[in-house]
Amino acid sequence: MSFRLNIKYYLVHTLGFTNKEAIRAIGSGNLVVNGQVVRENIEFDETSEILYNGTVLKPDTPFTYIALYKPRGIETTHNPEIEANLTTIFSFERHMGFAGRLDKESEGLLILTNDGKYIQRMSSPAFEKEKEYLVTVNRELTDEFLEKIRGGVDIMICKTRPCIAEKVSAFEFRIILTEGKNRQIRRMCRALGSTVTRLIRLRIDQVQLGDLKPGEYRSFSLTS
């Protein structure tokens, strides 16, 4: 996943150029993207700097990384047509994507960033990034249940990969996955006769939920 923008579309729909003005600018030799003269309708990423006739039309934008505690009941989207969307708890100042979605009834760590390559690394099963959850179920845990979770569970669409699962209390366990099928943990528990009553994501790779409360967030860097 990468956020790519079409230069002509950007000139017209963001900066107010007419179609003719945008075409003329692209062909003039005076349009510069990231220090390179462009003469065709290229695509560029969200962080790029754009100059025209020596004037900055768009400054370069640094990558931003946000760790957000998504509350239960909030949809992982900033679509304003969906009532309980993320913009009701977080102000999106720039286009951001999500590194690993959470369904509406789940809560916990959600990473927001404009770094498309980072999102791909964190989200794609091919990179096998760990995601850790605290799960509460409606039936008391048994050794058999946990052994089956660890070994992989047939959830109809596939058999899940082996994973780490450790009991926390009579009804709670921690689980670490390296894949992210849709509603995977809920499907795994249901296949074994239990229902998830609460699901909190605690960690994605090295990024921890920490002491964040629902609706709170913090910035982080990739070197922190």
MIKOLMI-995173 format. One line per 2 residues: number of its first residue (from 1); their letters; for each residue x, y, z of C-alpha. Coordinates in steps of 0.05 Angstrom, whole numbers, plus 5000, padded with zeros to 4 digits. Example, Ala and Ser with C-alpha at 12.3 -4.5 7.8 and 13.67 -1.06 7.14 Angstrom:
// MIKOLMI-995173
1) AS) 5246/4910/5156  5273/4979/5143 .
//
This chain:
// MIKOLMI-995173
1) MS) 5000/5000/5000  5026/5069/4983 .
3) FR) 4991/5136/4978  5001/5158/4906 .
5) LN) 4975/5223/4877  4967/5242/4804 .
7) IK) 5002/5308/4790  4950/5335/4741 .
9) YY) 4893/5316/4787  4929/5349/4845 .
11) LV) 4941/5414/4807  4868/5417/4786 .
13) HT) 4830/5392/4846  4876/5414/4903 .
15) LG) 4910/5476/4877  4855/5503/4831 .
17) FT) 4889/5500/4764  4845/5493/4703 .
19) NK) 4857/5431/4660  4893/5474/4608 .
21) EA) 4936/5508/4661  4955/5441/4691 .
23) IR) 4974/5411/4623  5014/5474/4606 .
25) AI) 5050/5471/4674  5068/5398/4665 .
27) GS) 5096/5410/4595  5132/5475/4611 .
29) GN) 5194/5446/4643  5183/5491/4704 .
31) LV) 5146/5440/4746  5193/5405/4795 .
33) VN) 5176/5347/4841  5228/5327/4893 .
35) GQ) 5282/5365/4855  5266/5332/4788 .
37) VV) 5235/5368/4729  5172/5331/4706 .
39) RE) 5143/5335/4636  5089/5282/4641 .
41) NI) 5030/5265/4685  5069/5227/4738 .
43) EF) 5047/5201/4806  5080/5224/4870 .
45) DE) 5073/5206/4943  5043/5245/5000 .
47) TS) 5111/5270/5026  5135/5301/4961 .
49) EI) 5155/5374/4950  5127/5409/4887 .
51) LY) 5153/5474/4858  5128/5513/4797 .
53) NG) 5167/5571/4769  5208/5570/4833 .
55) TV) 5147/5576/4878  5131/5521/4928 .
57) LK) 5062/5493/4912  5068/5437/4963 .
59) PD) 5122/5432/5016  5153/5365/5032 .
61) TP) 5114/5330/5087  5149/5287/5138 .
63) FT) 5122/5219/5156  5078/5220/5218 .
65) YI) 5066/5160/5263  5009/5159/5314 .
67) AL) 4991/5104/5365  4917/5111/5380 .
69) YK) 4874/5073/5429  4812/5059/5387 .
71) PR) 4753/5053/5433  4701/4998/5426 .
73) GI) 4643/5020/5382  4685/5062/5334 .
75) ET) 4694/5040/5261  4764/5039/5232 .
77) TH) 4750/5091/5179  4751/5166/5171 .
79) NP) 4691/5164/5123  4644/5218/5149 .
81) EI) 4584/5181/5122  4595/5128/5175 .
83) EA) 4568/5155/5241  4618/5125/5290 .
85) NL) 4681/5139/5249  4751/5155/5274 .
87) TT) 4744/5230/5261  4697/5233/5321 .
89) IF) 4757/5219/5366  4817/5241/5325 .
91) SF) 4828/5302/5280  4859/5280/5214 .
93) ER) 4904/5337/5191  4932/5297/5132 .
95) HM) 4915/5235/5095  4931/5176/5139 .
97) GF) 4921/5101/5133  4916/5046/5184 .
99) AG) 4968/4993/5200  4921/4937/5218 .
101) RL) 4847/4950/5224  4804/4933/5285 .
103) DK) 4731/4914/5278  4679/4958/5311 .
105) ES) 4671/4917/5374  4747/4909/5385 .
107) EG) 4791/4962/5418  4863/4979/5431 .
109) LL) 4924/4997/5390  4913/5026/5321 .
111) IL) 4972/5056/5283  4957/5117/5239 .
113) TN) 5009/5141/5189  5020/5173/5121 .
115) DG) 5078/5124/5108  5049/5073/5059 .
117) KY) 5110/5028/5060  5107/5023/5135 .
119) IQ) 5033/5005/5132  5049/4950/5083 .
121) RM) 5104/4922/5127  5059/4922/5189 .
123) SS) 4996/4896/5155  5018/4844/5104 .
125) PA) 5021/4772/5131  5082/4763/5086 .
127) FE) 5124/4804/5136  5099/4763/5196 .
129) KE) 5096/4822/5243  5071/4803/5312 .
131) KE) 5005/4830/5338  4988/4817/5411 .
133) YL) 4918/4817/5440  4884/4808/5507 .
135) VT) 4822/4766/5497  4763/4755/5545 .
137) VN) 4715/4698/5530  4648/4676/5560 .
139) RE) 4671/4606/5581  4725/4586/5630 .
141) LT) 4790/4570/5594  4816/4499/5590 .
143) DE) 4884/4471/5572  4851/4437/5512 .
145) FL) 4824/4503/5487  4892/4537/5491 .
147) EK) 4928/4479/5459  4880/4481/5400 .
149) IR) 4888/4557/5394  4964/4549/5393 .
151) GG) 4963/4495/5340  4918/4531/5291 .
153) VD) 4843/4530/5283  4799/4515/5222 .
155) IM) 4758/4579/5215  4724/4557/5150 .
157) IC) 4762/4605/5105  4829/4574/5125 .
159) KT) 4867/4541/5182  4902/4593/5223 .
161) RP) 4977/4592/5233  5007/4565/5298 .
163) CI) 5012/4621/5349  5029/4638/5421 .
165) AE) 4972/4636/5471  4979/4642/5546 .
167) KV) 4926/4641/5601  4919/4705/5642 .
169) SA) 4859/4688/5685  4800/4641/5684 .
171) FE) 4768/4677/5625  4826/4716/5595 .
173) FR) 4885/4698/5552  4939/4734/5512 .
175) II) 4950/4714/5440  5005/4734/5391 .
177) LT) 4989/4728/5317  5032/4738/5255 .
179) EG) 4972/4740/5208  4909/4781/5207 .
181) KN) 4848/4747/5177  4782/4785/5183 .
183) RQ) 4755/4776/5255  4806/4720/5263 .
185) IR) 4807/4714/5339  4732/4717/5344 .
187) RM) 4726/4662/5291  4779/4619/5326 .
189) CR) 4743/4623/5392  4675/4611/5361 .
191) AL) 4702/4549/5326  4722/4522/5394 .
193) GS) 4655/4537/5427  4670/4604/5461 .
195) TV) 4648/4675/5447  4695/4735/5454 .
197) TR) 4666/4786/5502  4724/4835/5499 .
199) LI) 4784/4841/5453  4841/4891/5463 .
201) RL) 4901/4897/5417  4963/4910/5461 .
203) RI) 5019/4912/5410  5038/4914/5337 .
205) DQ) 5110/4894/5326  5150/4940/5372 .
207) VQ) 5095/4991/5383  5058/4982/5450 .
209) LG) 4990/5007/5472  5022/5023/5538 .
211) DL) 4982/5066/5586  4938/5098/5533 .
213) KP) 4864/5103/5551  4807/5097/5500 .
215) GE) 4809/5156/5453  4880/5177/5474 .
217) YR) 4939/5177/5426  5014/5193/5423 .
219) SF) 5064/5205/5368  5123/5158/5360 .
221) SL) 5184/5152/5315  5211/5089/5282 .
223) TS) 5275/5096/5322  5241/5102/5390 .
//
